[in-house]
Amino acid sequence: MMKGISLVELATKIEANKAHKKDFLAPTTGLRMLTEGVEQPELVIPDQGHFPIQPVAHTQLAEYLGIPGRYYDKMREQTPALLAENVNTWLSTRKDTRMVRTLRGNARAFLSNSYNRIEHEEISEVALPVLLKVPGISVVSAEITERRLYIQATTDRIQGEVKKGDVVQAGVVISNSEIGYGAVSVAAMDWRLWCLNGAIAANKFRAYHVGRRIEDNAALWSQETLRADDRAVLLKVRDMVAAAVDAVQFNLRLDRMKELAGEAKVTGDPATVVKVLATKVGASEGEQGSILRSLIEGGDLSAWGLINAVTAQAHTARSYDRAVEFEVAGGSLIDLPNTAWKEILAAA
């Protein structure tokens, strides 16, 4: 996994962002994109101001209006005026209310007015006190990316050997998105001490950011609205953090890891096996080559070796978000049925 930042740095970053967030509701017929006379496209919200549009909000705006992403990006790069004409034309045809989330005066998300805002500070305030009470706990990685908050922690009180000298510890991953990129999530994590790779379990608690529709800014800014929507989710997060680091469940996963490290050996061509595996986990051609190198360097031609070759990509991924995706892929491979593993291992 990527190292990320310390808990102190995380808290500082969360607090700094908290003071600069502001959200708005606006009818789509009143919104417009401005490209003339500005360095980058801006979203104009009547009576509120002009907000430079960030990459995620661009993507969400394109999806909402049904403009193909590649064409949207081409217009943005080559003909901004044409992009504004397209966006403004289609916005004017929609009879809808949208939520625009801003940070430091920039439009960071373009969302439904039923989007349930669960903030990073709320998650950290609820989850960290519970997490830090777990015996032997250590936060091994944390980060806030443009899209998500991540907190990854392990405990040395719950661990075991997959094979001699190959020790795995139990852990937990807490994540959240404030801008529509995924649910609030609490998942068990298996952390391999040998290479500091993490595999995130597929069975996790998720709470989606779907709430009741809000029709005006007065309601949007109401603390009563926020508390009513968030309370149940935050209580569940607290309970799931405590439950995620569970010795019984860890030992069940450990048994499965031992099984995959034992008789589940590569019988086909390793390069082809990796190609099939890379397709299954959504790895690019370049990432596929890196997985093969990690497999060869690891010297373990078993299903367990393949899993660790995948999670090893978390160290060199292009972003923290992508690193976590490789950890999730590793967790999904642990849960893969034996029939599917037989097909992968025998690929030729």
Buried (B, 14 or more C-beta within 10 A) or exposed (E): BBEBBEBEEBBEBBEEBEEEBBBBBBBBBEBBBBBEEEEEBBBBBEEBEEBBBBEBBBBBBBBBBEBEEEEBBEBBEEEBEEBBBBBBEBBEEBEBBBBBBBBEEBBBBBBBBBBBBBBBBBBBEBBBEBBEEBEEBBBBBBBBBBBBBBBBBBBBEBBBBBEEEBBBBBBBBBBBBBBBBBBBBBBBBBBBBEBBBBBBBBEBBEBEBEBEEBEEBEBBBEEEBBEEBBEEBBEBBBBBBBBBBBBEBBEEBBEBBBBBBEEBEBEBEBBBBBBBBBEBBEBEEEBBBBBBEBBBEBEBBBBBBBBBBBBBBBBEBEEBBBBBBBBBBBBBBBEBEEEEBEEBBBBE
